[in-house]
């Protein structure tokens, strides 16, 4: 039996310095902004945005230098730099429900801490928050962030066929590689081939990797966990039990840190639950959004 063909990716346009894919105008009044992870793009959120299109009008951006967004003029690929780009978009959309995956989760935490006036609720899927016991994937990211090593690694990777690189990437982030729809796999291969011809693609990847590694070593009030403690809005954190990049055990620290938080562990998901199980993640997000509409009341136990 052939799986139902997924929806096409939402059309995109430039909003300020970033490329944004949005669900149709004239949808729900509630807005949502979606932030992808390292090596990802706005299309990582297509299926979840489709599930939520009757609940929120969604806007998924390509972070600076990713997807169809140009490189930032100041060359800033730090988490703070990415957060500034998200804030710029949210100043355009108005207050919104903020979603982030992996690196995008770290970015979303900085946004929610810095601009609570713009964030209605926060949904984090496998957020890349500092972990003293990182898994193999983050160790690879750290290696790619080493000066000169990262550039050498990126050059070597480009010699491999796009199909091989995409298969390896999906095998890392999905719990079950066989569950990836062939259309989504073909989409990813086509996009990687396009990115291979973008002159700043390697710089953006390495710069963003260095940005997230820097957060793992940041101390003091500006550290990500200190920022997380400042987040006042209702927060949902989703982890996949088979995540090879972020330890699901980090949910315990999140429960002690965020002020209003509900944790969800998906037993059959990996690092990108919003792509693997969009209906399940949408159901949890819809519950959060519904509770927020009641006046930002504390989340139900």
ROROBA-744506 format. One line per field, with one value per residue (C-alpha): residue number from 1; x, y, z; residue in one letter. Coordinates in nm, 4 decimals. Layout:
<pagus>
k = (NUM, ...)
c1 = (X, ...)
c2 = (Y, ...)
c3 = (Z, ...)
r = (A, ...)
</pagus>
This chain:
<pagus>
k = (1, 2, 3, 4, 5, 6, 7, 8, 9, 10, 11, 12, 13, 14, 15, 16, 17, 18, 19, 20, 21, 22, 23, 24, 25, 26, 27, 28, 29, 30, 31, 32, 33, 34, 35, 36, 37, 38, 39, 40, 41, 42, 43, 44, 45, 46, 47, 48, 49, 50, 51, 52, 53, 54, 55, 56, 57, 58, 59, 60, 61, 62, 63, 64, 65, 66, 67, 68, 69, 70, 71, 72, 73, 74, 75, 76, 77, 78, 79, 80, 81, 82, 83, 84, 85, 86, 87, 88, 89, 90, 91, 92, 93, 94, 95, 96, 97, 98, 99, 100, 101, 102, 103, 104, 105, 106, 107, 108, 109, 110, 111, 112, 113, 114, 115, 116, 117, 118, 119, 120, 121, 122, 123, 124, 125, 126, 127, 128, 129, 130, 131, 132, 133, 134, 135, 136, 137, 138, 139, 140, 141, 142, 143, 144, 145, 146, 147, 148, 149, 150, 151, 152, 153, 154, 155, 156, 157, 158, 159, 160, 161, 162, 163, 164, 165, 166, 167, 168, 169, 170, 171, 172, 173, 174, 175, 176, 177, 178, 179, 180, 181, 182, 183, 184, 185, 186, 187, 188, 189, 190, 191, 192, 193, 194, 195, 196, 197, 198, 199, 200, 201, 202, 203, 204, 205, 206, 207, 208, 209, 210, 211, 212, 213, 214, 215, 216, 217, 218, 219, 220, 221, 222, 223, 224, 225, 226, 227, 228, 229, 230, 231, 232, 233, 234, 235, 236, 237, 238, 239, 240, 241, 242, 243, 244, 245, 246, 247, 248, 249, 250, 251, 252, 253, 254, 255, 256, 257, 258, 259, 260, 261, 262, 263, 264, 265, 266, 267, 268, 269, 270, 271, 272, 273, 274, 275, 276, 277, 278, 279, 280, 281, 282, 283, 284, 285, 286, 287, 288, 289, 290, 291, 292, 293, 294, 295, 296, 297, 298, 299, 300, 301)
c1 = (0.0000, 0.1442, 0.1520, -0.0574, 0.1504, 0.2491, 0.1316, 0.3491, 0.5805, 0.4203, 0.5155, 0.7789, 0.8644, 1.1214, 1.0195, 1.3016, 1.6321, 1.4869, 1.2884, 0.9590, 0.7086, 0.3556, 0.0197, -0.2459, -0.3535, -0.6993, -0.6466, -0.6803, -0.6015, -0.3552, -0.0025, 0.2794, 0.6485, 0.8615, 1.2431, 1.4398, 1.7591, 2.1174, 2.1348, 1.7568, 1.5202, 1.1639, 1.0440, 1.1149, 0.7854, 0.5631, 0.3679, 0.3167, 0.2061, -0.0480, -0.1835, -0.2139, -0.3377, -0.6914, -0.5549, -0.2822, -0.1514, 0.2014, 0.5280, 0.8424, 1.1614, 1.4900, 1.7465, 2.0115, 2.2239, 1.9932, 1.7328, 1.6567, 1.7675, 2.0794, 2.3865, 2.3602, 2.5367, 2.7337, 2.8257, 2.6648, 2.5621, 2.5511, 2.2391, 2.1887, 2.2217, 1.9615, 1.7373, 1.7552, 1.6307, 1.3388, 1.2526, 1.2528, 0.9995, 0.7837, 0.7795, 0.6240, 0.3735, 0.2875, 0.2747, 0.2878, 0.3196, 0.6877, 0.8161, 1.1796, 1.3622, 1.7202, 1.9295, 1.5971, 1.4923, 1.7946, 1.7157, 1.3514, 1.4527, 1.6618, 1.3709, 1.1185, 1.3505, 1.4381, 1.0976, 0.8157, 0.5840, 0.6136, 0.5752, 0.2317, 0.3554, 0.6716, 0.6952, 1.0398, 1.1097, 1.4370, 1.5879, 1.9689, 2.0175, 2.3633, 2.4294, 2.7384, 2.6989, 2.6459, 2.5711, 2.7741, 2.5947, 2.6796, 3.0397, 3.0523, 2.9090, 3.1787, 3.4479, 3.3071, 3.3237, 3.7009, 3.8824, 4.0036, 3.8741, 3.5176, 3.6060, 3.8020, 3.5123, 3.2581, 3.4738, 3.5084, 3.1357, 3.0507, 3.2393, 2.9807, 2.6597, 2.3646, 2.1605, 2.4278, 2.4500, 2.0719, 2.0342, 2.3026, 2.1431, 1.7911, 1.9202, 2.0692, 1.7648, 1.4721, 1.4058, 1.3059, 1.4602, 1.2105, 0.9280, 1.0511, 0.8123, 0.9908, 0.8596, 1.0171, 1.3425, 1.3441, 1.2645, 1.5634, 1.8016, 1.6911, 1.7347, 2.0828, 2.1913, 2.0689, 2.2544, 2.5758, 2.5769, 2.5193, 2.8570, 2.7919, 2.6299, 2.9393, 3.0067, 2.6485, 2.6622, 3.0002, 2.9120, 2.5850, 2.7639, 3.0175, 2.7317, 2.5589, 2.8888, 2.9633, 2.6335, 2.7390, 3.0326, 2.8610, 2.8321, 2.6592, 2.3294, 2.3494, 2.3724, 2.0860, 1.9676, 1.9603, 1.7642, 1.5263, 1.4562, 1.3363, 1.0764, 0.7372, 0.5029, 0.3492, 0.6034, 0.5739, 0.8871, 0.8740, 1.1474, 1.1800, 1.3002, 1.5223, 1.6848, 2.0507, 2.1436, 1.9728, 1.9346, 1.5662, 1.6897, 1.7454, 1.3682, 1.4232, 1.6427, 1.3913, 1.1156, 1.3193, 1.4082, 1.1110, 0.8383, 0.5316, 0.6219, 0.4676, 0.6962, 0.6047, 0.8200, 0.7343, 0.8464, 0.8863, 1.0283, 1.3809, 1.5204, 1.2606, 0.9264, 0.7451, 0.8471, 0.8135, 0.4834, 0.3251, -0.0267, 0.0854, 0.2964, 0.0109, -0.2322, 0.0004, 0.0649, -0.3060, -0.3707, -0.1048, -0.2430, -0.5940, -0.4756, -0.2935, -0.6150, -0.7648, -0.5365, -0.1895, -0.3155, -0.0745, -0.0729, -0.2891, -0.1022)
c2 = (0.0000, 0.3376, 0.6091, 0.9205, 1.1763, 1.4617, 1.8164, 2.0472, 2.2796, 2.6150, 2.9012, 3.1436, 3.5121, 3.7461, 3.9242, 4.1613, 3.9704, 3.6171, 3.3846, 3.2737, 3.0033, 3.0727, 2.9008, 3.0904, 3.4422, 3.4755, 3.1830, 3.1843, 3.5059, 3.3259, 3.3372, 3.0821, 3.1034, 2.7924, 2.7755, 2.4849, 2.3183, 2.2959, 2.1971, 2.2284, 2.4767, 2.6038, 2.2926, 2.0843, 2.2230, 2.1718, 1.8740, 2.0139, 2.3471, 2.1606, 1.9854, 2.3169, 2.5376, 2.5487, 2.6509, 2.9038, 3.0930, 2.9576, 3.1192, 2.9059, 3.0978, 2.9908, 3.1112, 3.3479, 3.1591, 2.8532, 2.7489, 3.0458, 3.3121, 3.5075, 3.5165, 3.7792, 4.1019, 4.0981, 3.7293, 3.6595, 3.2932, 3.2843, 3.1735, 3.5381, 3.6414, 3.3869, 3.4976, 3.8550, 3.7330, 3.5517, 3.8585, 4.0653, 3.8270, 3.8251, 4.2013, 4.1680, 3.8929, 4.0248, 3.8055, 3.4391, 3.0838, 2.9984, 2.6553, 2.5438, 2.2199, 2.1390, 2.4526, 2.6260, 2.5281, 2.7054, 3.0092, 3.0040, 2.9996, 3.3139, 3.4826, 3.3901, 3.5149, 3.8396, 3.9313, 3.7859, 4.0426, 3.8577, 3.4970, 3.3524, 2.9997, 2.7982, 2.4509, 2.2906, 1.9689, 1.8102, 2.1493, 2.1745, 2.2952, 2.2472, 1.8915, 1.7793, 1.4315, 1.5058, 1.2241, 1.1277, 1.3726, 1.6849, 1.5649, 1.5607, 1.9126, 2.0232, 1.8699, 2.0503, 2.3759, 2.3533, 2.6196, 2.4820, 2.1341, 2.2434, 2.3886, 2.0745, 1.8542, 2.0566, 2.0383, 1.6603, 1.6136, 1.7983, 1.5300, 1.2710, 1.2281, 1.4259, 1.1059, 0.9531, 1.2623, 1.2900, 0.9213, 0.9518, 1.2671, 1.1213, 0.7977, 1.0092, 1.2238, 0.9854, 0.6910, 0.4816, 0.5797, 0.3553, 0.5817, 0.8761, 0.9308, 0.9045, 1.2487, 1.4072, 1.2239, 1.3486, 1.7016, 1.6922, 1.5631, 1.8323, 2.1021, 1.9786, 1.9885, 2.3471, 2.4349, 2.2867, 2.5749, 2.8434, 3.0085, 3.0745, 2.7369, 2.5926, 2.9128, 2.9182, 2.5570, 2.5921, 2.9300, 2.7965, 2.4872, 2.7104, 2.9193, 2.6264, 2.4857, 2.8248, 2.8028, 2.4732, 2.6528, 2.9811, 3.0554, 3.3165, 3.4992, 3.4757, 3.0948, 2.9109, 2.7392, 3.0740, 3.2140, 2.9175, 2.9969, 3.3416, 3.2056, 3.2838, 3.1592, 2.8097, 2.5690, 2.2278, 2.0152, 1.7101, 1.4466, 1.1274, 0.8204, 0.7258, 1.0690, 1.0157, 1.3831, 1.5153, 1.2969, 1.2632, 1.2585, 1.6337, 1.6669, 1.6238, 1.9347, 2.1223, 2.0314, 2.1904, 2.4993, 2.6250, 2.7907, 2.6423, 2.3271, 2.0038, 1.7259, 1.4711, 1.1670, 0.9929, 0.6281, 0.5756, 0.9146, 1.0411, 1.3946, 1.5485, 1.4426, 1.7215, 1.5482, 1.1903, 1.2241, 1.5561, 1.4585, 1.3642, 1.6770, 1.8875, 1.7421, 1.8363, 2.1831, 2.2404, 2.1608, 2.4127, 2.6804, 2.6185, 2.6583, 2.9789, 3.1226, 3.0880, 3.3651, 3.2189, 3.0224, 2.7668, 2.4428, 2.1632, 1.8793)
c3 = (0.0000, -0.1049, 0.1575, 0.0909, -0.0959, 0.1381, 0.0857, -0.1266, 0.0595, 0.1376, -0.0971, 0.0250, 0.0099, 0.1556, 0.4755, 0.5598, 0.5446, 0.5623, 0.3377, 0.4936, 0.3963, 0.5209, 0.5218, 0.3216, 0.4120, 0.5592, 0.7975, 1.1769, 1.3606, 1.5887, 1.4426, 1.4758, 1.3856, 1.3227, 1.3547, 1.2042, 1.3206, 1.1950, 0.8260, 0.8076, 0.6494, 0.6649, 0.4803, 0.7929, 0.9252, 0.6176, 0.7499, 1.1005, 0.9559, 0.7446, 1.0540, 1.2366, 0.9509, 1.0947, 1.4360, 1.3508, 1.0497, 1.0282, 0.9184, 0.8897, 0.8194, 0.6680, 0.9208, 0.7791, 0.5269, 0.5263, 0.2715, 0.0462, 0.2953, 0.1980, 0.4168, 0.6937, 0.6029, 0.9279, 0.8984, 1.2372, 1.2633, 1.6436, 1.8276, 1.9273, 1.5618, 1.4558, 1.7435, 1.6145, 1.2742, 1.4392, 1.6453, 1.3264, 1.1711, 1.4849, 1.4911, 1.1458, 1.2360, 1.5794, 1.8927, 1.7929, 1.9176, 1.8744, 1.7692, 1.7514, 1.6724, 1.7767, 1.7073, 1.6424, 1.9946, 2.1394, 1.9243, 2.0359, 2.4034, 2.3510, 2.1731, 2.4424, 2.7183, 2.5421, 2.3969, 2.6072, 2.4490, 2.1171, 2.2357, 2.3163, 2.3869, 2.3266, 2.1709, 2.1612, 1.9707, 2.0844, 2.1735, 2.1601, 2.5171, 2.6735, 2.7912, 2.9816, 2.8280, 2.4572, 2.2163, 1.9097, 1.6813, 1.8855, 1.9133, 1.5323, 1.5252, 1.7688, 1.5470, 1.2422, 1.4387, 1.4914, 1.2821, 0.9470, 1.0339, 0.9647, 0.6253, 0.5321, 0.6433, 0.4417, 0.1274, 0.1625, 0.2156, -0.1052, -0.2990, -0.1953, -0.3994, -0.2640, -0.2234, -0.0005, 0.2195, 0.2570, 0.3408, 0.6099, 0.7517, 0.7626, 0.9161, 1.1952, 1.2742, 1.2039, 1.4333, 1.1304, 0.7980, 0.6166, 0.7330, 0.5216, 0.2317, -0.1077, -0.2043, 0.1029, 0.0339, -0.3263, -0.2056, 0.0280, -0.2395, -0.4844, -0.2193, -0.1263, -0.4909, -0.5084, -0.1885, -0.3292, -0.5769, -0.3107, -0.2404, 0.1287, 0.2130, 0.3798, 0.5695, 0.6998, 0.8156, 0.9882, 1.1388, 1.2824, 1.4171, 1.5910, 1.7256, 1.8971, 2.0287, 2.1849, 2.3739, 2.5320, 2.6975, 2.7858, 3.1559, 3.3677, 3.3206, 2.9429, 2.9350, 2.7664, 3.0836, 3.2673, 2.9734, 2.9901, 3.3543, 3.2456, 3.0011, 3.1510, 2.8777, 2.8761, 2.7266, 2.5641, 2.5193, 2.2928, 2.2884, 2.0847, 2.2743, 1.9771, 1.9432, 1.8511, 1.8904, 2.2044, 2.5130, 2.6098, 2.9712, 2.9349, 2.9813, 3.3550, 3.3688, 3.1542, 3.4014, 3.6805, 3.4765, 3.2731, 3.4790, 3.3068, 3.1207, 2.9980, 2.8761, 2.6098, 2.5295, 2.2019, 2.2204, 1.8450, 1.7369, 1.6811, 1.6615, 1.4269, 1.5720, 1.3851, 1.0589, 1.1824, 1.3706, 1.2685, 1.3770, 1.7262, 1.7712, 1.6311, 1.8854, 2.1721, 2.0272, 1.9721, 2.3374, 2.4428, 2.2119, 2.3432, 2.7018, 2.6096, 2.4673, 2.8139, 2.9284, 2.9714, 3.2712, 3.4192, 3.2216, 3.3537, 3.5216)
r = (X, X, X, X, X, X, X, X, X, X, X, X, X, X, X, X, X, X, X, X, X, X, X, X, X, X, X, X, X, X, X, X, X, X, X, X, X, X, X, X, X, X, X, X, X, X, X, X, X, X, X, X, X, X, X, X, X, X, X, X, X, X, X, X, X, X, X, X, X, X, X, X, X, X, X, X, X, X, X, X, X, X, X, X, X, X, X, X, X, X, X, X, X, X, X, X, X, X, X, X, X, X, X, X, X, X, X, X, X, X, X, X, X, X, X, X, X, X, X, X, X, X, X, X, X, X, X, X, X, X, X, X, X, X, X, X, X, X, X, X, X, X, X, X, X, X, X, X, X, X, X, X, X, X, X, X, X, X, X, X, X, X, X, X, X, X, X, X, X, X, X, X, X, X, X, X, X, X, X, X, X, X, X, X, X, X, X, X, X, X, X, X, X, X, X, X, X, X, X, X, X, X, X, X, X, X, X, X, X, X, X, X, X, X, X, X, X, X, X, X, X, X, X, X, X, X, X, X, X, X, X, X, X, X, X, X, X, X, X, X, X, X, X, X, X, X, X, X, X, X, X, X, X, X, X, X, X, X, X, X, X, X, X, X, X, X, X, X, X, X, X, X, X, X, X, X, X, X, X, X, X, X, X, X, X, X, X, X, X, X, X, X, X, X, X, X, X, X, X, X, X)
</pagus>
